[in-house]
């Protein structure tokens, strides 16, 4: 599994991208995007999202 991103809620701030310890997140078309092959479900990104757009 990988972190889930609600694209409708994401504001594109990039906080999750900067926080990800395995660089599984990137910005695509102004929104966060996850590489499910790289994501290790650590949850680091979930806690830093100011709009709760990410979940495990």
C-alpha positions as MATLAB code, in Angstrom:
seq = 'XXXXXXXXXXXXXXXXXXXXXXXXXXXXXXXXXXXXXXXXXXXXXXXXXXXXXXXX';
ca = [
       0.000    0.000    0.000;
       0.955    3.621   -0.297;
      -0.265    6.832    1.230;
      -3.517    8.099   -0.289;
      -3.743   11.666   -1.524;
      -7.067   13.478   -1.883;
      -6.347   15.596   -4.962;
      -9.439   17.731   -4.328;
      -8.167   18.694   -0.876;
      -4.449   19.059   -1.698;
      -3.384   22.700   -1.948;
       0.024   21.938   -3.485;
       2.103   23.380   -0.655;
       4.788   20.691   -0.973;
       5.185   20.100    2.777;
       4.719   16.357    2.317;
       7.289   16.213   -0.479;
       9.920   17.876    1.701;
       9.115   15.572    4.637;
       9.159   12.202    2.864;
      12.255   10.292    4.008;
      12.284    8.017    0.936;
      11.412   10.638   -1.715;
       8.208    8.808   -2.662;
       6.267   12.064   -3.095;
       6.549   14.658   -5.834;
       4.519   17.505   -7.250;
       2.590   16.790  -10.459;
       0.417   19.493  -11.995;
       0.556   21.470   -8.752;
      -0.631   18.595   -6.541;
       1.151   15.975   -4.456;
       1.648   12.601   -6.122;
       2.956    9.343   -4.651;
       5.119    6.630   -6.179;
       3.564    3.491   -4.675;
       6.698    1.467   -5.440;
       8.798    3.762   -3.226;
       6.340    4.642   -0.438;
       6.999    2.698    2.787;
       3.818    3.806    4.636;
       5.781    5.567    7.377;
       3.152    8.313    7.744;
       5.643   11.188    8.000;
       3.769   13.103    5.298;
       0.342   12.649    6.902;
       1.228   14.701    9.971;
       2.640   17.690    8.082;
      -0.235   18.225    5.653;
      -1.997   21.441    6.681;
      -5.285   20.383    5.059;
      -5.295   16.650    5.920;
      -5.182   15.617    2.250;
      -3.072   12.541    2.991;
      -4.026    9.325    4.774;
      -2.694    5.818    5.283;
];
